[in-house]
Amino acid sequence: MSFTIETVKAALSSVIDPNTGKDLVSSKSARNIRLEGADVLFDIELDYPAKSQFALIGDAAIAAVGALDGVGKVSPHVYSKIQSHAVQRGVKLMSNIKNIIAVASGKGGVGKSTTAVNLALALAAEGAQVGILDADIYGPSQPMMMGISGRPETKDGKTMEPLENHGLQVSSIGFMVDPDEPMVWRGPIVTQALQQLLDQTNWRDLDYLIVDMPPGTGDIQLTLSQRVPMTGAVIVTTPQDIALIDARKAVTMFEKVGVPILGIVENMAVHVCSNCGHAEHIFGEGGGKRYAQEKGIDYLGALPLDMQIRLQADSGKPTVVADPDSEPARIYKAVARQMAIKIAAKAKDFSARFPTITVSKDT
């Protein structure tokens, strides 16, 4: 046998993860290499959800190791393992949720809720356990977008079960009030209600909780950003200058409370005529991208102004599940993957693994 574990490792170091740009060895993805006669077995552990990428990465590893002289069968085991990551200083991580991501805009009407639900569905499609918290008390939209109605169940009279559809766990004030009933609550009551929705929903071992933030940067948004243990925030904007003004405010708010900005998503970036194919930048061109470059923030991607995205969300089957092979769905999945990769690069938080130690005096 002319190959060794070291030569196998050297071969794997030439395999680049196309999503991160890093090789499998330096990223510590390749592990547990075993030789069984002429056969080679090893694990490839990805720290972001990537079910659709397993075959691609596995095949590249097979080709690299299989080229070594004398190698028989090459058997990689490719899988994802999502870890908890650091949140704002002084805010305790939730034991049943590994990572909480705020999707915010600073203003309404830019497609924040549609983006939030499609990002959540994209993460779930890649094999992650995902929930979505509809934090817009005054205008909850996730019940309609997720095609869910009815009231949550409670098993103990104190907590409630999340409702589910399309593989997502969902909590929203919209499940508890009549759709035509206005929420005439003041800020402190709204903040308390949101905290209860987060804490008193029995989320089941989530890798990611997407928080569809209310529009604006007032007291409610600031309090949420200070109290909820957030791994990071994604800012949704259109290219239009008037939208970017408020997006800048949202970025500043998160920076002030120590929540990292994971990136900018530019919505309604271009409209392509369904009849003639003419592309027109109705809300301007590249404003979000320029702002991201100016601030040194990742530009995660641009979504088109597409009637199908709106129709699918209104029907309770958002784009990622209604038309998973469409170009908008591909973009949502790419944005979600880059967001997850950005989170995976952050410092890990293992505090939830350790028991609480209480010291008491002997009596």
Buried (B, 14 or more C-beta within 10 A) or exposed (E): EEBEEEBBBBBBBBBBBEBBEBBBBEBEBBEEBEBEEEEBBBBBBBBBBBBEBBEBBBEBBBEBBEEBEEBEEBBBEBEBEBBBBBBBEEBEBBEBBBBBBBBBBBBBEBBBBBBBBBBBBBBBBBBBBBBBBBBBBBBBBBBBBBBBEEEBEEEEEEEBBBBEBBBBBBBBBBBBBEEEEEBEBEEEEBBEBBBBBBEEBBBEEBBBBBBBBBBBBEEBBBBBBBBBBBBBBBBBBBBBEEBBEBBBBBBEBBEEBBBBBBBBBBBBBBBEEEEEEEEEBEBBBBBBBEBBEEBEBBBBBBBBBBEBBEEBBEEBBBBBBBBBEBEBBBBBBBBBBBBBBBBBEBEEBEEEEEEEEEEEEEE
